[in-house]
């Protein structure tokens, strides 16, 4: 009985240790991404290079298919800036986007940026379970977005979210 308890305790301890090691590895990877991005930002004053590099690193870190920049206009309407976008090769082969994609989000206009104006982040792991309005769900579905995370990046009054 005591041997079984020790074996079970050892297995639980090993499992917990593995979880902590995985978290430590992810934290270390995230820290390295931030160091790399910061070094490249310091080395470049070209905004396009900064966003492309940052988005590529974030995409790799999060194992996401796509990272994009959405730039707000003064009325809180906005557009996706495809020059700053990073997508995996699988996503690129499925969807050919170019130029600028305007997303007329009346909610963001009415709330003047909503939560993002206050530098709040937001994540949804399943848009079908998020309780979005039908029009919001439809536009996310149009872009083949099934899950997303948004973090505001302000370089002036209302520059955009990523």
trRosetta pair geometry for C-beta under 8 A, 3 or more apart (Angstrom, degrees):
i j d omega theta_ij theta_ji phi_ij phi_ji
1 4 5.8 -53 -151 33 30 111
1 5 6.6 31 150 -18 63 105
2 5 5.6 -53 -151 36 34 115
2 6 6.4 35 151 -19 66 105
3 6 5.7 -53 -148 37 32 112
3 7 6.4 33 153 -19 65 105
4 7 5.7 -54 -147 37 31 111
4 8 6.3 30 155 -17 65 107
5 8 5.8 -56 -146 39 29 110
5 9 6.2 29 155 -18 64 108
6 9 5.7 -54 -144 39 30 112
6 10 6.1 33 155 -22 64 107
7 10 5.6 -54 -146 36 29 113
7 11 6.4 30 154 -19 64 104
8 11 5.8 -53 -148 35 31 110
8 12 6.4 30 154 -16 64 106
9 12 5.7 -56 -148 39 31 111
9 13 6.1 31 153 -20 66 108
10 13 5.6 -54 -145 37 30 112
10 14 6.2 31 155 -20 64 106
11 14 5.7 -53 -146 36 30 111
11 15 6.3 31 154 -19 64 106
12 15 5.7 -55 -148 36 30 112
12 16 6.3 28 155 -16 65 107
13 16 5.8 -56 -147 39 30 110
13 17 6.1 33 153 -21 65 108
14 17 5.6 -54 -145 37 30 114
14 18 6.4 33 154 -22 64 104
15 18 5.7 -52 -150 33 30 112
15 19 6.6 33 151 -19 63 103
16 19 5.6 -50 -151 33 34 113
16 20 6.5 32 152 -16 65 105
17 20 5.7 -55 -150 38 32 111
17 21 6.3 34 151 -20 66 106
18 21 5.5 -53 -146 37 32 113
18 22 6.3 36 154 -21 65 103
19 22 5.7 -53 -148 34 30 112
19 23 6.4 28 153 -16 63 106
20 23 5.7 -54 -147 38 32 111
20 24 6.2 35 153 -20 65 106
21 24 5.6 -53 -145 37 31 113
21 25 6.3 33 154 -21 65 104
22 25 5.7 -54 -149 35 30 111
22 26 6.4 29 153 -16 64 105
23 26 5.7 -54 -147 38 32 110
23 27 6.2 33 153 -19 65 107
24 27 5.6 -54 -146 38 30 113
24 28 6.3 33 154 -20 64 106
25 28 5.6 -53 -147 36 30 113
25 29 6.4 32 153 -19 64 104
26 29 5.6 -52 -148 36 32 112
26 30 6.3 33 153 -19 65 104
27 30 5.7 -52 -147 36 31 111
27 31 6.3 34 153 -20 64 106
28 31 5.6 -53 -148 36 31 113
28 32 6.4 32 153 -19 64 105
29 32 5.7 -55 -150 35 31 111
29 33 6.5 35 151 -22 65 102
29 61 6.0 160 135 -129 107 90
30 33 5.6 -51 -151 32 34 114
30 34 6.5 32 152 -17 65 104
30 61 5.9 93 -98 -160 66 136
31 34 5.8 -55 -151 37 32 110
31 35 6.4 33 151 -18 65 105
32 35 5.6 -52 -147 37 34 112
32 36 6.2 35 154 -19 66 106
33 36 5.8 -56 -147 38 29 111
33 37 6.1 27 156 -17 65 108
33 57 4.6 146 -154 166 100 116
33 58 7.0 117 172 -77 141 48
33 60 7.5 179 -105 76 123 103
33 61 4.9 -28 -59 -65 160 136
34 37 5.8 -53 -141 39 29 110
34 38 6.1 31 158 -20 64 108
35 38 5.8 -56 -145 37 27 110
35 39 6.3 27 156 -19 63 107
36 39 5.8 -57 -150 35 29 110
36 40 6.4 20 156 -13 64 108
36 53 8.0 -141 135 167 95 111
36 57 6.0 176 87 -113 124 147
37 40 5.9 -60 -148 41 31 106
37 41 6.2 33 153 -22 67 106
37 53 6.3 154 -122 124 73 103
37 54 5.0 70 -139 -103 124 77
37 57 5.5 -137 -65 52 104 159
38 41 5.6 -52 -145 34 31 113
38 42 6.4 30 155 -17 64 105
39 42 5.9 -55 -151 37 30 110
39 43 6.3 23 153 -15 64 112
40 43 5.5 -58 -142 42 34 110
40 44 6.0 -6 167 13 69 113
40 49 7.4 -134 164 142 108 100
40 50 7.0 159 120 -115 97 60
40 53 4.8 -119 124 149 156 163
40 54 8.0 -161 79 -55 126 70
41 44 6.6 -78 -137 55 23 82
41 50 5.3 62 -110 -128 79 109
41 53 7.9 -158 -58 78 67 134
41 54 7.7 41 -65 -61 106 110
44 49 4.6 -88 164 94 158 135
44 50 5.9 -166 93 -61 115 81
44 53 7.8 132 37 -1 146 145
46 49 4.1 60 89 13 111 113
46 50 6.7 173 90 -15 57 85
47 50 5.5 -55 -147 36 34 115
47 51 6.3 26 159 -13 68 106
48 51 6.2 -59 -147 40 28 104
48 52 6.1 25 158 -17 65 111
48 83 5.7 -51 -133 142 111 116
48 84 6.5 -127 -136 -83 60 78
49 52 5.9 -57 -140 40 28 109
49 53 6.0 26 161 -17 64 111
50 53 6.1 -62 -149 39 23 108
50 54 6.1 19 158 -15 63 113
51 54 5.7 -56 -139 41 30 110
51 55 5.9 27 163 -17 66 111
51 69 5.5 -31 -159 -40 135 147
51 81 7.6 0 141 96 164 127
51 83 7.9 74 82 109 130 77
51 84 3.7 -30 128 -145 140 110
51 162 8.0 -158 -144 -106 96 126
52 55 6.0 -57 -142 40 24 107
52 56 6.3 27 158 -21 61 108
52 83 7.7 -68 -66 149 107 65
52 84 6.1 -124 -61 -141 64 50
52 86 6.4 122 -154 -67 59 103
53 56 5.9 -56 -148 34 27 111
53 57 6.4 21 157 -14 63 109
54 57 6.0 -62 -150 39 28 107
54 58 6.1 25 156 -16 67 110
54 162 7.8 -44 121 -151 122 161
55 58 5.7 -54 -140 40 31 110
55 59 6.0 37 157 -24 65 107
55 67 4.0 -178 -160 99 89 119
55 68 7.3 63 -136 -76 138 20
55 69 7.1 -95 -71 -37 131 94
55 84 6.3 128 -22 159 145 75
55 85 6.6 -145 160 -159 163 23
55 86 3.8 161 122 4 107 117
55 162 7.1 -137 -92 -160 92 120
56 59 5.7 -55 -148 35 27 114
56 60 6.5 25 154 -16 63 107
56 67 7.7 -143 -55 48 23 130
56 86 4.5 -163 -74 -131 59 156
57 60 5.8 -55 -150 37 31 110
57 61 6.2 30 154 -19 66 109
58 61 5.7 -55 -143 38 31 111
58 62 6.0 9 165 0 68 113
58 64 7.4 -10 129 30 79 128
58 67 5.0 112 86 -112 113 161
58 86 7.8 134 57 54 88 135
58 162 7.6 82 55 145 172 127
59 62 6.5 -67 -139 49 21 94
59 63 8.0 66 163 -107 52 8
59 64 5.0 -101 -139 64 63 93
59 65 7.7 -67 -154 102 106 7
59 66 7.0 -30 -116 -144 118 7
59 67 4.5 -124 -64 -8 93 117
59 86 4.9 -127 -19 106 145 120
59 87 7.6 -158 -131 -107 153 20
59 88 7.0 -174 168 -55 127 80
60 63 7.3 14 -175 -76 29 47
62 67 7.8 117 44 -73 129 116
62 149 7.5 -134 -141 31 155 137
64 67 6.0 95 87 -55 136 86
64 88 8.0 -168 109 -30 50 109
65 87 6.4 9 153 -153 69 79
65 88 5.0 -80 -145 16 59 115
65 90 6.9 -78 -136 76 105 102
65 91 4.4 125 172 -60 105 134
66 85 6.9 -13 -166 -172 93 104
66 86 7.2 165 -150 90 47 53
66 87 4.6 -5 -104 -106 84 85
66 88 7.3 -94 -59 6 58 77
66 91 5.5 -159 -59 166 100 169
67 85 7.0 167 88 -155 53 57
67 86 5.0 5 54 55 96 96
67 87 7.9 -167 26 -73 56 49
67 162 6.7 19 179 174 94 97
68 80 5.3 -16 169 -151 133 111
68 81 7.6 154 -178 54 84 60
68 82 7.7 -28 -136 -101 106 47
68 84 7.2 99 -160 94 52 88
68 85 4.5 -5 -110 -111 79 95
68 86 7.9 -158 -72 30 48 55
68 162 7.1 -175 90 -151 40 60
69 80 7.1 126 79 -156 48 60
69 81 4.8 -27 84 48 104 107
69 84 4.1 -12 19 98 130 139
69 85 6.9 -131 16 -69 75 61
69 153 7.6 -55 -132 48 100 131
69 160 5.5 51 178 138 87 147
69 161 7.7 167 -154 86 53 36
69 162 5.3 -23 -102 -102 67 82
70 78 5.4 72 167 132 91 136
70 79 7.0 179 -153 91 66 25
70 80 5.4 -39 -98 -92 72 61
70 81 7.4 177 -100 2 21 80
70 103 6.9 -38 -139 36 122 131
70 160 5.2 173 89 -160 51 100
70 161 5.1 -7 58 58 105 81
70 162 7.4 -172 19 -82 74 32
71 78 5.6 -178 89 -158 44 103
71 79 5.8 -15 56 61 89 76
71 80 7.9 137 13 -117 74 13
71 81 5.4 57 -14 -37 115 117
71 159 6.3 -52 -138 174 80 57
71 160 4.1 -54 -102 -77 46 127
72 76 5.6 -23 -158 -129 117 45
72 77 7.4 128 -154 73 65 30
72 78 4.4 -59 -103 -83 43 122
72 108 7.6 -130 -114 153 111 131
72 113 6.7 -8 -110 -94 159 102
72 158 4.2 -70 92 145 137 102
72 159 6.6 89 40 106 91 8
72 160 5.5 -174 -1 -84 75 55
72 161 7.7 64 -35 -9 101 83
73 76 7.1 -77 67 -1 68 11
73 77 5.0 -10 41 68 118 80
73 78 5.7 -169 -3 -87 76 56
73 79 7.6 58 -38 -3 100 91
73 158 7.8 -2 87 100 17 117
74 157 7.6 34 -119 89 74 133
74 158 7.0 131 -115 53 37 123
75 109 6.0 9 146 -134 86 101
76 105 7.9 -85 139 79 87 95
76 108 4.9 -154 157 137 108 86
76 109 4.6 163 84 -105 105 47
76 111 7.8 -155 159 71 162 56
76 112 5.3 -154 -53 -135 150 40
76 113 5.3 -127 -126 -51 120 68
76 158 6.5 -74 -92 172 70 157
77 102 7.5 10 160 -167 106 102
77 104 5.9 -14 -143 -125 108 64
77 105 7.1 160 -129 41 54 67
77 108 7.6 135 -93 89 31 109
77 109 5.7 17 -62 -81 71 114
78 102 7.5 172 107 -147 35 65
78 103 6.3 -11 80 59 80 88
78 105 7.2 -12 34 23 95 108
78 108 7.3 -39 5 105 114 149
78 160 6.9 136 -153 -112 139 85
79 100 4.8 17 168 175 135 108
79 101 6.3 155 -163 80 79 41
79 102 4.6 -42 -100 -98 94 59
79 103 6.7 152 -108 14 36 72
80 85 7.0 36 167 -67 107 122
80 100 6.8 165 74 -161 60 59
80 101 4.3 2 44 59 111 99
80 102 8.0 -138 17 -69 71 19
80 103 6.6 67 -26 -16 90 112
81 84 4.6 38 102 19 109 111
81 85 7.1 179 96 -34 57 84
81 100 6.6 -15 -108 -117 48 90
81 160 7.6 -36 -1 -122 120 164
82 85 4.9 -37 -147 7 47 126
82 97 5.7 -155 -115 125 134 103
82 98 6.1 173 117 -147 165 28
82 99 6.2 64 24 70 139 24
82 100 6.5 -142 3 -89 97 40
82 101 6.9 89 -50 -4 105 94
85 97 7.6 -3 65 88 167 127
87 91 4.2 -115 179 86 113 125
87 92 5.1 141 99 -57 121 82
87 95 7.8 -116 -162 66 164 106
88 91 4.9 93 56 7 78 102
88 92 7.1 -142 95 -7 41 88
89 92 5.5 -52 -146 35 35 115
89 93 6.5 35 158 -22 66 103
90 93 6.1 -58 -154 32 29 108
90 94 6.9 19 153 -12 62 109
91 94 5.9 -65 -154 39 34 107
91 95 6.2 -29 171 33 72 105
92 95 7.1 -88 -133 61 22 67
92 96 7.8 58 -175 -92 61 56
94 144 7.7 -95 122 92 129 178
95 144 6.6 -143 -63 23 143 142
97 101 6.5 -35 -163 -45 123 128
103 139 6.6 107 -144 175 102 141
105 108 4.2 45 105 17 117 111
105 109 6.6 160 95 -14 63 86
105 136 8.0 55 -132 -107 97 90
106 109 5.3 -55 -147 40 39 115
106 110 6.0 38 155 -21 72 106
107 110 5.9 -55 -144 38 29 107
107 111 6.1 0 164 6 65 113
107 114 6.6 15 141 -53 94 134
107 133 7.9 164 -53 14 134 137
107 136 7.5 0 -1 -77 141 121
108 111 6.3 -66 -134 54 27 92
108 112 7.8 -3 169 172 56 2
108 113 5.9 30 -165 -101 88 28
108 114 5.8 -82 -113 -3 63 106
108 116 7.5 -2 -130 32 110 125
109 112 7.5 18 -175 -76 27 41
111 114 4.0 51 105 -74 138 72
111 117 7.7 -148 133 -3 87 130
112 117 6.0 42 117 -72 82 153
113 116 4.9 -108 174 74 90 92
113 117 3.4 112 94 -56 125 97
113 152 7.9 59 -178 -111 117 139
113 158 6.0 -133 -73 -131 136 120
114 117 6.4 148 63 3 27 99
115 118 6.0 -69 -166 44 45 103
115 120 4.0 -69 168 64 99 132
115 122 6.2 97 90 -53 143 122
116 119 7.4 46 -172 -81 42 18
116 120 6.5 -101 -84 55 32 76
116 122 7.7 -72 -69 -2 85 118
116 150 6.9 -62 -91 138 116 122
116 152 4.3 140 -166 -72 87 124
116 161 5.3 -62 -144 -76 143 129
117 152 7.7 -179 -55 -111 16 164
117 158 7.3 -28 -109 -108 84 104
119 152 5.4 -124 -120 64 47 125
119 154 7.3 -82 -85 -1 91 121
120 152 7.4 57 50 1 41 119
121 149 6.9 5 177 -179 107 91
121 150 6.4 172 -158 88 62 58
121 151 4.7 -11 -111 -100 103 75
121 152 7.5 -137 -84 6 58 74
122 149 7.2 173 92 -154 47 51
122 150 4.8 0 57 52 91 103
123 147 8.0 19 -179 176 81 90
123 148 7.1 -154 -142 105 54 47
123 149 4.0 -6 -106 -108 93 85
123 150 7.4 -169 -74 20 50 62
124 127 5.8 70 132 -84 134 61
124 130 4.6 0 -144 -95 130 137
124 147 6.0 -155 103 -147 70 60
124 148 5.6 18 50 51 94 73
124 149 7.7 -172 25 -75 54 49
125 147 4.9 2 -153 -134 35 124
126 129 4.4 38 95 24 112 110
126 130 6.8 -177 90 -39 57 86
126 146 6.9 -23 -130 164 53 81
126 147 6.1 -21 -69 -85 36 95
127 130 5.2 -43 -143 7 40 126
127 132 6.3 -19 -169 4 86 136
127 137 6.2 145 155 -129 110 78
127 140 5.1 -165 -142 120 159 150
127 141 7.3 -162 102 -61 146 76
127 145 6.5 88 -41 113 147 84
127 146 6.0 -133 11 -159 106 34
127 147 6.7 -146 -28 -79 81 40
127 148 7.5 40 -67 6 106 98
128 137 7.6 79 -100 -143 49 121
132 136 4.0 -120 177 92 114 119
132 137 4.6 149 89 -57 118 81
132 140 7.0 55 91 3 174 138
133 136 4.6 90 54 8 81 105
133 137 6.9 -149 89 -6 39 88
134 137 5.6 -56 -145 39 31 112
134 138 6.2 34 157 -24 66 106
135 138 5.6 -50 -146 34 32 115
135 139 6.6 27 158 -16 64 103
136 139 6.2 -57 -150 36 30 104
136 140 6.5 28 153 -16 64 108
137 140 5.8 -60 -150 39 31 110
137 141 6.1 29 154 -18 67 110
138 141 5.7 -58 -146 40 29 112
138 142 6.3 39 152 -28 64 103
139 142 5.3 -43 -146 27 36 119
139 143 6.8 23 157 -6 63 103
140 143 6.2 -66 -156 45 32 100
140 145 4.3 -89 -170 69 82 112
140 148 7.4 -122 -140 -10 118 135
141 144 7.2 32 -173 -84 38 30
141 145 7.3 -95 -68 49 24 70
145 148 5.4 5 -176 -51 120 121
150 161 5.1 15 -172 164 102 132
150 162 7.3 149 -152 75 56 38
151 161 6.6 160 80 -162 32 83
151 162 5.6 -25 65 62 84 88
152 160 7.5 173 -150 113 65 36
152 161 4.8 -52 -100 -102 57 86
152 162 7.8 137 -122 15 13 72
153 159 6.6 -67 104 90 73 115
153 160 6.1 -9 64 83 87 78
153 161 6.6 137 17 -122 73 30
153 162 5.3 35 -7 -13 122 112
154 157 7.5 -90 -162 127 113 10
154 158 7.0 -44 -124 -111 101 28
154 159 5.3 140 -140 28 46 102
154 160 7.8 164 -92 39 46 45
155 159 4.3 55 33 -47 83 166
156 159 5.4 106 38 -55 73 104
